[in-house]
Amino acid sequence: MTSPTAGARPDEVRRHNRTALLRRLHVDGPSTRASLAAELGLNRSTIKALVDGLAETGVVAERVPAQRSGAGRPSLLVLPQPHAAVVLAIDIRVEQVAMAMVGLGGEIIGRDSWNLHTRTRDPREVITHIVESAKLLSDELDLQPVAVGVSVSGVVRRSDGWVHEAPNLHWTNVALGERLSAVMELPVQVGNDAELGALAEHVRGAARGASDMVYISADVGVGGGVISNGSPLRGTGGYVGELGHMVVRPGGLPCYCGCEGCWETEVGEAALCRALALPVNASRGAVVAELRSLATDPDNVMHRLGEFTEWLAVGLVTVVNMLGPELVVLGDLFTALPEPVVAEVRAVVQRRSLVSRAVGGTRILSSPLGRDAKLVGAAEAAFEPVLGTV
């Protein structure tokens, strides 16, 4: 049902239906009026009134489809107009900040990025650079964003964007959402990077249509985002997803978080560098290049990455047993892993996870969104409150 509860005022009903229609077009793309009526459970006159109203304000347009089928006059497609509502998406990583202007419908209109070094990771410097770069990008594209979404690799309180701790950035108690909102004079949504990666995969990636999924990503650290019964699992205060800090090897290597033997010490970027015999501070490009080179030598893959693969599988067995997802999506640096590694992880999870066996095998896939996943997720977080006001 798309209608609000019985007894709602007509204007509330119209607003609700308008938001539902816009969300459908934003997420799933162009559609005919007839299909929209059927999917949203609304009559054709209601759909006509909604589409006509959105078209008058330039939020949607109607076009003849490029490909026609059958005889007679083709049904017009209703298309969201990217420039009608634009958000600024920001992904704060340990070594880089990326930003993009994203239009209605999910189109990335323009982007920028810059590297972070130890001396430039201070929150004040990062915020200043974000504001300056956003102004330059906005002027270049002649677009003004209506909201901001931020992904950050840390423990984040979603209600106000408070970064409790971001160990790999060396941030503690940073009021990121409040400070960005104050200087940019826009609503700001801040989320944990892996949580927003999961949102991106659920809305636009490998997990479309999946009700229960886990997104696992590797950068310098390892994080996880969870979609449960179609909605993000956020935990108390919004603090959830620090799967990289599960202790898998008691007495193992020290972790930035202050513990020892965390999963990310065995499968994070540094662990991958060790497995590939690269310097621990090797560039991301060097790591990916080595993985691609290794993928052309399948006989040598498990020899080089056997222990890494084992620890990745050990952690995923625990994740699958605890959360019971139908799908696990491997993101970020994990997308560069050679297929024999992913295949072995699948086999181990199927063999050793009681839950995976019970459901007939948990699917494990690499993200099709790659490094853009967290930018896409940040944009979707920014759009969530915007779609009801466009």
C-alpha positions in Angstrom: 0.0 0.0 0.0 1.2 3.5 -0.8 -1.5 5.4 1.0 -1.0 6.8 4.5 -3.2 5.7 7.3 -7.0 6.2 7.0 -8.2 9.7 8.1 -5.2 11.5 6.6 -5.9 14.9 5.1 -6.0 15.1 1.2 -2.8 17.2 1.1 -1.0 14.6 3.2 -2.2 11.9 0.8 -1.0 13.8 -2.2 2.3 14.5 -0.6 2.8 10.9 0.3 1.9 9.7 -3.2 4.1 12.3 -4.8 7.0 11.2 -2.7 6.4 7.5 -3.5 6.3 8.3 -7.2 9.4 10.3 -7.1 11.3 7.6 -5.1 10.2 5.0 -7.6 11.6 7.1 -10.5 14.7 8.0 -8.5 15.6 4.4 -7.7 14.3 2.4 -10.6 14.5 4.9 -13.5 12.0 5.8 -16.3 8.6 4.2 -16.4 5.3 4.6 -18.2 2.3 6.1 -16.4 0.5 2.7 -16.6 3.4 0.9 -15.0 3.6 3.5 -12.2 -0.1 3.2 -11.5 0.2 -0.6 -11.2 3.4 -0.6 -9.1 2.2 2.1 -6.7 -1.4 0.9 -6.5 -2.8 4.2 -7.6 -5.5 4.9 -10.2 -4.5 6.5 -13.5 -6.1 9.9 -12.8 -4.0 10.2 -9.6 -0.9 9.3 -11.6 -1.7 11.8 -14.3 -2.2 14.6 -11.8 1.1 13.7 -10.0 3.1 13.4 -13.2 1.6 16.6 -14.7 2.4 18.5 -11.5 6.0 17.2 -11.4 6.4 18.0 -15.1 5.2 21.6 -14.7 8.0 22.2 -12.1 10.7 20.5 -14.2 11.2 17.6 -11.9 10.2 15.0 -14.5 9.9 15.0 -18.3 8.1 12.6 -20.6 9.7 11.2 -23.7 9.0 8.7 -26.5 11.0 5.6 -25.8 14.1 5.1 -28.0 13.0 1.5 -28.7 9.4 0.9 -29.7 7.6 -2.5 -29.7 4.3 -3.3 -31.3 2.0 -1.2 -33.4 0.2 1.9 -32.4 1.2 5.0 -30.4 4.0 4.2 -27.9 3.5 5.0 -24.2 5.5 7.9 -23.1 8.2 7.3 -20.5 8.3 9.4 -17.4 12.0 10.3 -16.6 13.4 12.0 -13.5 15.4 15.2 -14.4 18.9 15.0 -12.8 19.3 18.7 -12.4 16.0 19.2 -10.7 17.5 18.2 -7.4 21.2 17.7 -6.8 23.0 16.5 -3.7 26.7 16.7 -2.7 28.1 13.3 -1.8 31.4 13.1 0.2 33.5 10.0 1.0 36.1 10.6 3.7 38.6 7.8 3.5 41.9 7.3 5.4 44.0 8.4 2.5 41.7 10.3 0.2 38.5 12.4 0.1 36.2 12.1 -2.8 33.1 14.1 -3.6 30.5 14.2 -6.3 27.4 16.1 -7.4 24.7 13.6 -7.8 21.4 14.4 -9.6 17.9 13.0 -9.1 17.9 9.5 -10.5 21.4 8.8 -9.2 23.4 10.4 -12.1 26.9 11.5 -11.1 27.2 14.9 -12.7 30.6 15.9 -11.6 33.3 14.9 -9.2 36.5 15.8 -7.4 39.0 14.1 -5.1 42.3 14.8 -3.2 44.7 12.8 -1.2 45.0 13.0 2.6 48.3 12.9 4.4 49.1 12.6 8.1 49.4 16.4 8.4 46.1 17.0 6.5 43.8 14.7 8.4 43.0 17.1 11.1 39.2 17.5 11.1 39.3 21.3 10.8 41.5 21.1 7.7 39.4 18.3 6.2 36.2 20.3 6.7 37.8 23.5 5.3 39.0 21.7 2.2 35.6 20.1 1.7 33.8 23.4 1.8 36.3 25.1 -0.6 36.2 22.1 -3.0 32.4 22.0 -2.9 32.2 25.7 -3.8 34.6 25.2 -6.7 32.7 22.1 -8.0 29.3 23.9 -7.6 30.6 26.9 -9.5 32.1 24.8 -12.2 28.9 22.9 -12.8 26.6 25.9 -12.1 24.6 23.7 -9.7 23.6 24.3 -6.1 23.1 21.2 -3.9 20.1 20.9 -1.7 21.6 18.5 0.8 24.9 16.8 1.7 25.6 13.2 2.4 28.9 12.1 4.0 30.6 8.7 4.4 33.3 8.4 7.0 35.3 5.4 8.1 34.4 5.5 11.8 31.8 5.0 14.5 29.1 7.5 13.6 25.9 8.5 15.3 23.5 8.9 12.5 21.1 11.2 14.4 23.5 14.1 14.2 26.6 13.0 12.4 28.8 12.8 15.5 31.9 10.8 14.8 32.6 9.1 18.1 35.8 7.5 16.9 37.6 7.0 13.6 40.7 5.1 14.6 42.5 5.0 11.3 41.9 8.8 10.8 42.9 9.4 14.5 39.6 11.3 15.0 37.8 11.3 18.4 34.5 13.0 19.2 34.2 15.1 16.0 30.8 16.9 15.5 31.2 16.5 11.7 27.5 16.8 10.8 26.9 19.8 12.9 30.0 21.6 11.7 29.5 20.9 8.0 25.8 21.9 8.3 26.8 25.2 9.9 29.3 26.3 7.4 27.5 25.0 4.3 24.1 26.0 5.4 22.6 22.8 4.2 21.1 19.7 5.8 23.9 17.1 6.3 23.5 13.3 6.7 26.6 11.5 8.0 27.0 7.7 8.1 29.6 5.0 8.6 31.2 4.2 5.3 30.3 0.5 5.3 26.7 1.2 6.3 26.4 3.6 3.3 28.1 1.1 1.1 25.4 -1.4 2.0 22.7 1.1 1.3 24.3 1.8 -2.1 24.4 -1.9 -3.0 20.8 -2.4 -1.8 19.5 0.5 -3.9 21.7 0.5 -7.0 24.2 -2.5 -6.8 24.4 -6.2 -6.4 21.9 -6.4 -3.6 18.9 -4.9 -5.4 15.9 -7.0 -4.4 17.7 -8.7 -1.5 16.0 -8.2 1.9 18.9 -9.4 4.0 22.5 -8.7 3.0 25.9 -7.8 4.4 28.4 -5.5 2.7 32.0 -6.0 3.7 34.6 -3.5 2.5 38.4 -3.3 2.9 40.3 0.0 2.7 43.0 0.6 5.3 40.5 -1.0 7.7 37.6 -3.4 7.3 34.0 -2.5 7.9 30.6 -4.0 7.4 27.1 -2.7 6.7 23.9 -4.7 7.2 20.5 -4.6 5.5 18.0 -6.6 7.6 14.4 -7.2 6.3 14.9 -4.5 3.7 16.2 -1.7 6.1 19.6 -0.7 7.4 20.5 -2.3 10.7 21.9 0.6 12.8 22.0 -0.6 16.5 21.8 1.6 19.5 22.5 5.2 18.7 23.4 4.2 15.1 26.6 2.5 16.1 26.9 -0.7 14.2 29.0 -2.3 11.5 32.4 -2.5 13.1 32.8 -6.1 11.8 36.5 -5.5 11.2 37.0 -5.3 14.9 35.8 -8.8 15.6 38.6 -10.6 17.3 39.4 -13.6 15.2 43.0 -14.3 16.3 43.5 -13.8 20.1 47.0 -12.6 20.8 47.4 -11.6 17.1 48.7 -8.3 15.7 47.8 -5.1 17.5 45.0 -3.0 15.9 44.5 0.7 15.7 41.4 0.3 17.9 43.6 -0.8 20.8 42.7 -4.5 20.6 44.7 -7.4 19.2 43.9 -9.9 16.6 41.0 -8.0 14.9 39.7 -9.3 11.6 41.1 -6.2 9.8 44.6 -7.0 11.0 44.3 -10.3 9.0 42.4 -9.1 5.9 42.8 -5.3 5.7 45.1 -3.5 3.3 48.2 -4.0 5.4 47.5 -7.8 5.6 47.1 -7.9 1.8 50.4 -6.1 1.3 52.1 -8.7 3.5 50.6 -11.5 1.6 51.7 -10.0 -1.7 55.2 -9.2 -0.4 54.6 -5.5 -0.9 55.7 -2.7 1.5 53.0 -2.1 4.1 52.8 1.5 2.9 52.4 0.5 -0.8 50.0 2.6 -2.8 46.5 1.4 -3.6 47.4 1.3 -7.2 50.4 -1.0 -6.6 48.2 -3.4 -4.6 45.5 -3.5 -7.3 48.1 -4.0 -10.0 49.7 -6.9 -8.2 46.3 -8.5 -7.7 45.5 -8.2 -11.3 48.9 -9.6 -12.3 48.3 -12.5 -9.9 44.9 -13.2 -11.4 46.6 -14.1 -14.7 48.6 -16.8 -12.9 45.8 -19.0 -11.3 48.3 -21.7 -10.2 50.0 -19.2 -8.0 47.0 -17.4 -6.6 46.3 -19.7 -3.6 50.0 -20.1 -2.9 50.4 -16.4 -2.4 47.0 -15.6 -0.9 46.1 -18.9 0.8 46.4 -17.7 4.4 44.7 -14.4 3.6 41.8 -16.3 2.0 41.5 -18.5 5.1 41.2 -15.5 7.4 38.7 -13.8 5.1 36.6 -17.0 5.1 36.9 -17.4 8.9 35.4 -13.9 9.5 32.7 -14.4 6.9 31.6 -17.7 8.5 31.0 -15.9 11.7 29.2 -13.0 10.0 26.9 -15.4 8.1 26.2 -17.5 11.2 25.3 -14.4 13.2 23.3 -12.4 10.7 22.0 -15.1 8.2 22.1 -12.9 5.1 21.0 -14.2 1.7 23.9 -12.3 0.1 27.3 -11.0 1.1 28.8 -8.3 -1.1 32.6 -7.7 -1.1 33.5 -4.1 -1.7 36.3 -1.7 -2.2 39.7 -3.4 -2.2 38.1 -6.8 -2.0 36.7 -6.3 -5.5 40.2 -6.7 -6.9 40.6 -10.2 -5.4 41.2 -12.8 -8.0 38.2 -15.1 -8.7 39.9 -18.2 -7.3 40.1 -16.4 -3.9 36.4 -15.5 -4.0 35.5 -19.0 -5.1 37.4 -20.6 -2.2 35.8 -18.2 0.3 32.3 -19.2 -1.1 33.2 -22.9 -0.7 34.5 -22.5 2.8 31.5 -20.5 4.0 29.2 -23.1 2.5 31.1 -25.9 4.1 31.6 -24.4 7.6 28.6 -22.1 8.1 25.6 -23.9 9.6 23.3 -21.0 8.5 24.7 -21.0 4.9 24.0 -24.8 4.6 20.5 -24.3 6.0 19.5 -21.7 3.4 21.1 -23.6 0.5 24.2 -21.5 0.3 24.8 -17.8 1.0 25.7 -15.9 -2.2 29.0 -14.1 -2.1 29.6 -11.5 -4.8 32.0 -8.7 -5.6 30.5 -5.2 -5.7 29.7 -3.8 -9.2 30.0 -0.3 -7.8 33.6 -0.6 -6.8 35.1 2.5 -5.2 32.0 4.6 -5.9 29.9 2.5 -3.5 30.3 4.8 -0.6 29.8 8.0 -2.7 26.6 6.4 -4.0 25.5 5.5 -0.5 26.2 9.0 0.8 24.1 10.5 -2.1 21.2 8.1 -1.2 21.4 9.2 2.4 21.2 12.8 1.4 18.3 12.1 -0.9 16.2 10.3 1.7 14.7 13.5 3.3 14.9 15.5 0.1 12.5 13.4 -2.1 9.6 14.5 0.0 10.3 18.2 -0.6 11.3 18.4 -4.3 
